């Protein structure tokens, strides 16, 4: 990875979803602009705030897909990420932060 690039593995497939109440939302349902979560699998040397294994929130329309060993990943710049949900932080070792 070069510069401020982040390689992300997309979570789930774009298909049916379930609401918090258990209602199935079909893949054909019209939804406005929706952000997606992914897991960071590699980072460049100039990335400052994201670590390996962090979950990141990004806009799926601002992405570049790359296939490595028959697995599709997304290549993003660190500045294109909207939020980070890390497992732990040095100050708060008990939960997620965004």
C-alpha positions, 0 to 999 in steps of 0.5 A: 500500500502506498501513501494514505491508501486503505484496503478494505474488505466489504462486509456482507453482500448488497442484498436483503437486509433486516431492520432492527425490528426484524422486517426483511427489506428486499434488495430492490427497495429504493434507498437513498444514499447509504454508507457502508461498513468494511474491515481494514486489511492493509494500510499505507505508511502515511495513514494516521488514524486507522489501524488493521482490523478497524471497521470503517464507514465509507461511501460505496460510490467513492471507491475503487475495486481491486481483486487479489487472489480471487477476493474483491477489496476496495481501495480508499484514501484515508480522507474518504472515510467517514468514521472508525469503529475500533475494537479498543482504544488506549484510553477506553479499552472497553468499547467501540468509538466512532 
